[in-house]
């Protein structure tokens, strides 16, 4: 193991800490984009909320605003070193809720639903990919929430460094690419059109 100057962290620990910060920034960006999507284009997410939960239109509209505020709060907190664990815990709860709602719909055979989770104009049929995606996001957020304090506090004077932004944008691009790839085919069968 290669060590840095006295009093510094070893390279593997520093790389792990930097990656944890990049992942937290990715989760923050995704949460903020999701919140913006719900506020700017509420029709699809509201209809999805109604379909997935059976809520009335008024309840779904109110719940959508609350979800958007919670996602925005989680996103902002994930960017702030002192609040990162709390933001990750909130993001875990949100994505775990999405996982439960989507898994119930898939288990009930409701494949024709639009989950409202993609940012494009069209949607793929609901399939196992959708709850798995939400579950994976919840697990990653839970790992950030449970990470040792040293692994989530940035070593930079600002909350987000250029390498953090670059890493987060790369992860976000991969996430959107996978989302687009899965929308090409039926997620239930994995077939590509």
N, C-alpha and C positions, 0 to 999 in steps of 0.2 A: 504494500500500500504506500502510495506516494503522499507525503505530507507537505503542507505549505509552511509558511513562516510560523515561528512559535506563536501559540495562541489561536492559530487559524484552524479551520476544519479540514479534515483530510479530503482529497479529491473526490473519492466515491460518495462521501456524505454530501459534499458541496454540489456535485452533479445531481444527486437525488433531491436535494433541497431545491435546486433551481428548477428541476423538472416538476416538482410538486407545485411550485409557484406558477409555472407555465400552465399546468393542468388546471389550477385554480383560476387563472386568467381566462383559459378556454371556457370553463364552466360559467364564469362571470359573463363573458361575451355572449354565450348561448342563452343564458338567462335574460340578459338585457335585450337581445334580439327577439326572444320569445315574448317578453313583456311588450315591446314595441309593436310586434305583430298583432297582439291581442288588442292593443289600444288603437292602432291605425286602421286595421282591417278586422273588425270584431265579428263580422257576419259568420264566417266559417268556424272560428273557434267557439262562438256562442252556440251555433247549430250542433257542433260536435259535443259540446257540454250537455246540451239538452238530450241528444241521442244516447250518450254514454251513461248519463245519470238518471234520466227520466225527469229532470227538473223542468219546471215551467219556464216560459220565455223570460219572465221578469226575474226569477231566481237565477237563471243561467246568466243573464246580463249583469246582475249584481255580483255573482260569483266570479265572472270573468274579470271584472274590474279588480276584485280582491286578489285573484290569482296574479294578475298583471302587476299589481303593487308588490305582492310577495316576491314575485320573480325579480322585479327591479331591485327590491331591497336585498335579496340574496346576491344578485349580481354586483351591486355596489359593495356590499360587505365582503364578498370574495376578493375584491381588489384591495381592500385595506388590511394590512398585516395584523392589526390588533383585533379585527372583527372577522378574519378569514374563517376560523373554525365555526363561528355562529352562522355565517353566511352559508358555509358548506352544509351545516346541519339543517338549515331551512331549505336549501336546494334538495337535500336528501328527502325531506318530507314531501316536497312538491312532486319530485319525480317518482317517489314511491307511490304517491296517490295516483299519478298517471298510470303507473305500472298496473296497479290493482284494477282501475277502471278499464284499461285496454285488455288486460288478461281476462277479465270477466266477459267482455264483449266477444273476444276470440273464442273463449270456451263455450259461449252460448251460440256460436256459429253466425254471429252478426258481421259477416265479412264485407257487406255492402256499405258499411259506415265510413264516413270520412272522419278520421280522428282529429283533423284540424292541426296536425303536428307539422306538416310541411309548409314551407314558405311560398311554394309555387302556386299557380292557379289551378292545377289539376291535382288529383290525389290517386294513390294506388288503393286497391282493395285492402281492407284491414286483414292483417295476417300476423303470424308469430313474430315477425321482425319488429313490429311496433311496440308490443310490451317488452320485448327483449331490449330494445333500444332504451326505453324509459328505465327499465331495471338496471341496465349497465350504467346509465348516467347516475342513478341513485347510489349504486355501489361505489362508483368513482368519487362522488361527492362525500359519501360516508367515509371513504379512505382519507380524503383531505381533512374532514372534520376530526378524525381520530388520529391523524398524524402527530408525531411529537412536535412540540412547539418549535424546535430548531429546524424542522423540515418544512415549515410553512411561513417562517418569517423571512422576508427578503433582506438581503445584505446591502441594499441600495438606499440612498437617501430619499428616493421617491417610491411610491407604492408599486410602480410598475416600471421595469427597465426595458430597454430596447430588445434584449434577448427574450424577455418574458413576452413582449408584444409579438415578436416574430414567432416564437414557439406556439403561442395561443392562436395566432392567425393560421399557422400551418395545421394545427389540430382542428380548427374550425373549418378550414377548406376540406380536410379529409372527411369530416363529419358530413358536410353538405354534399360532397361527392358520393359518399356511401348512400345518403338519403336519395339522391338522384338515381343512382344505380338501382336501388331497391324499388323505385317507382316505375322503372322500365318494365318490370315483370310482376308476376303474382308472387308476393312475399310468402304466401302459403306453400308454394311449390318450388320457389327459387328460380322459376323459369324466366328467361329474359325474352321480351317480345322482339 
